[in-house]
Amino acid sequence: MDPLIIGLPGMAFILLAFILDDFHILSVDSIKSIILNITGSAFLAVYAYTISSIPFLILNSVWLIFAIYKMYRILTGHKN
C-alpha cells in the first residue's frame, strides 16, 4: 500500500481546519475543527510511522494528544 493514501487525506484535514478558521467559517474551538485536527494528525502520525520519519511522528503525535485533550475539555465543560 502506498503511504500517500494515508498521508494526503491527513494533510487535507489539517489544512482544511486551518483554512476554515482563517476564513472565520469554523472556530479553532469548534467540535468540527477539533475533529478535523484529530483525524488529520492521526492519519499523519500513521503516515510518519510508515515512512519512518521520527520528527514528523513526534510532531503529529503531540498534535493528536493536544487535540484529544482539547476535545475532552470542551465535552466536559472545561473550556479554559
Rosetta silent file (secondary structure, phi, psi, omega in degrees, C-alpha in Angstrom):
SEQUENCE: MDPLIIGLPGMAFILLAFILDDFHILSVDSIKSIILNITGSAFLAVYAYTISSIPFLILNSVWLIFAIYKMYRILTGHKN
SCORE:     score description
SCORE:     0.000 S_00000001
   1 L     0.000  137.028  178.610    0.000    0.000    0.000 S_00000001
   2 L   -75.782  124.740 -178.759    1.231    3.466   -0.884 S_00000001
   3 L   -60.407  -23.080 -179.975    1.669    5.575    2.310 S_00000001
   4 H   -63.717  -21.153  177.591    0.325    8.624    0.483 S_00000001
   5 H   -62.020  -28.630  177.579   -3.149    7.072    0.725 S_00000001
   6 H   -95.678  -39.247 -175.197   -2.974    7.924    4.433 S_00000001
   7 H   -68.042  -43.714 -177.035   -0.729   10.991    4.275 S_00000001
   8 H   -66.100  -45.603  175.719   -2.626   13.078    1.743 S_00000001
   9 H   -63.012  -37.448  177.621   -6.029   12.914    3.464 S_00000001
  10 H   -59.272  -45.725  177.735   -4.333   13.668    6.792 S_00000001
  11 H   -61.835  -41.940 -178.743   -2.719   16.746    5.303 S_00000001
  12 H   -63.195  -41.135  179.401   -6.045   17.775    3.744 S_00000001
  13 H   -63.205  -45.226  179.944   -7.894   17.535    7.085 S_00000001
  14 H   -64.064  -46.620  179.578   -5.302   19.674    8.897 S_00000001
  15 H   -64.417  -38.850  178.799   -5.209   22.258    6.103 S_00000001
  16 H   -62.119  -44.013  177.500   -9.000   22.342    5.888 S_00000001
  17 H   -60.379  -42.627  179.623   -9.271   23.076    9.619 S_00000001
  18 H   -64.598  -47.146 -178.135   -6.685   25.859    9.248 S_00000001
  19 H   -65.084  -43.687  179.365   -8.338   27.406    6.178 S_00000001
  20 H   -63.215  -34.429  175.220  -11.839   27.272    7.678 S_00000001
  21 H   -70.614  -44.066 -177.851  -10.534   29.024   10.786 S_00000001
  22 H   -60.724  -34.598  178.316   -8.624   31.609    8.756 S_00000001
  23 L   -92.838   11.185  177.360  -11.795   32.496    6.835 S_00000001
  24 L    58.070   34.410  176.284  -13.823   32.527   10.085 S_00000001
  25 L   -90.173  -39.544  174.293  -16.037   29.665    8.920 S_00000001
  26 L  -128.298  143.977  173.220  -15.102   27.437   11.862 S_00000001
  27 L   -84.812  149.167  177.092  -13.568   28.412   15.164 S_00000001
  28 L   -63.096  -17.978  179.110  -10.491   26.517   16.318 S_00000001
  29 L   -94.402    4.572  179.418  -12.542   25.712   19.416 S_00000001
  30 L   -80.413  151.487  179.251  -15.417   24.143   17.472 S_00000001
  31 H   -59.202  -42.054 -179.211  -16.028   20.414   17.663 S_00000001
  32 H   -61.443  -43.353  179.161  -15.829   20.148   13.853 S_00000001
  33 H   -64.596  -41.362 -179.985  -12.436   21.843   13.740 S_00000001
  34 H   -66.991  -38.691  176.622  -11.099   19.642   16.534 S_00000001
  35 H   -62.691  -40.995  176.429  -12.375   16.507   14.782 S_00000001
  36 H   -60.637  -42.451  179.459  -10.565   17.602   11.613 S_00000001
  37 H   -68.210  -40.772  178.218   -7.367   18.091   13.637 S_00000001
  38 H   -63.155  -48.845 -178.920   -7.706   14.762   15.456 S_00000001
  39 H   -63.064  -47.755 -179.081   -8.361   12.886   12.225 S_00000001
  40 H   -62.578  -45.623 -178.263   -5.636   14.683   10.297 S_00000001
  41 H   -69.666  -32.920  176.205   -2.964   14.320   12.950 S_00000001
  42 H   -65.565  -46.831  177.522   -3.827   10.640   13.471 S_00000001
  43 H   -59.841  -43.936 -178.366   -3.530    9.956    9.741 S_00000001
  44 H   -69.871  -31.304  175.389   -0.263   11.907    9.558 S_00000001
  45 H   -65.696  -42.476  176.620    1.161   10.086   12.593 S_00000001
  46 H   -63.763  -42.877  177.619    0.444    6.757   10.896 S_00000001
  47 H   -59.283  -46.704 -179.510    1.955    8.121    7.688 S_00000001
  48 H   -61.683  -41.464  177.458    5.081    9.286    9.545 S_00000001
  49 H   -62.215  -43.058 -178.052    5.454    5.885   11.193 S_00000001
  50 H   -62.082  -37.573 -179.073    5.041    4.181    7.813 S_00000001
  51 L   -96.463    7.675  177.702    7.802    6.246    6.221 S_00000001
  52 L    59.118   44.082  177.495    9.989    6.085    9.375 S_00000001
  53 L  -103.785   93.331 -175.685   10.027    9.834    9.935 S_00000001
  54 H   -61.461  -46.475  179.353   10.593   10.184   13.682 S_00000001
  55 H   -60.069  -42.199  179.391   10.390   14.018   13.843 S_00000001
  56 H   -68.239  -34.663  176.442    7.142   14.019   11.865 S_00000001
  57 H   -65.387  -44.489  179.111    5.805   11.171   14.031 S_00000001
  58 H   -64.240  -46.977  179.583    6.569   13.103   17.219 S_00000001
  59 H   -55.589  -50.607 -176.043    5.045   16.309   15.855 S_00000001
  60 H   -75.044  -28.089  175.080    1.794   14.675   14.821 S_00000001
  61 H   -67.452  -42.686  177.445    1.554   12.514   17.934 S_00000001
  62 H   -65.488  -42.933  177.982    1.838   15.609   20.124 S_00000001
  63 H   -57.688  -44.780 -179.892   -0.686   17.422   17.887 S_00000001
  64 H   -62.746  -46.462 -179.614   -3.046   14.447   18.273 S_00000001
  65 H   -60.125  -45.129 -179.282   -2.671   14.307   22.062 S_00000001
  66 H   -69.532  -35.378  177.425   -3.402   18.019   22.450 S_00000001
  67 H   -66.346  -41.501  177.265   -6.373   17.874   20.054 S_00000001
  68 H   -64.624  -42.402  177.971   -7.846   14.958   22.011 S_00000001
  69 H   -61.632  -42.336  178.799   -7.232   16.824   25.271 S_00000001
  70 H   -62.803  -41.445  177.662   -8.917   19.928   23.849 S_00000001
  71 H   -62.243  -44.751  178.225  -11.920   17.832   22.783 S_00000001
  72 H   -58.191  -45.768 -178.638  -12.102   16.301   26.267 S_00000001
  73 H   -62.480  -41.377  179.531  -12.017   19.742   27.891 S_00000001
  74 H   -68.001  -44.903 -177.409  -14.816   21.044   25.666 S_00000001
  75 H   -67.920  -25.704  179.292  -17.005   17.960   26.111 S_00000001
  76 L   -96.874    4.602  176.840  -16.625   18.069   29.889 S_00000001
  77 L    83.033   13.876  178.582  -17.320   21.809   30.091 S_00000001
  78 L  -106.226   73.027 -173.960  -13.771   22.923   30.927 S_00000001
  79 L   -69.487  -29.791 -179.663  -13.185   25.284   28.022 S_00000001
  80 L  -112.395    0.000    0.000  -10.331   27.225   29.647 S_00000001
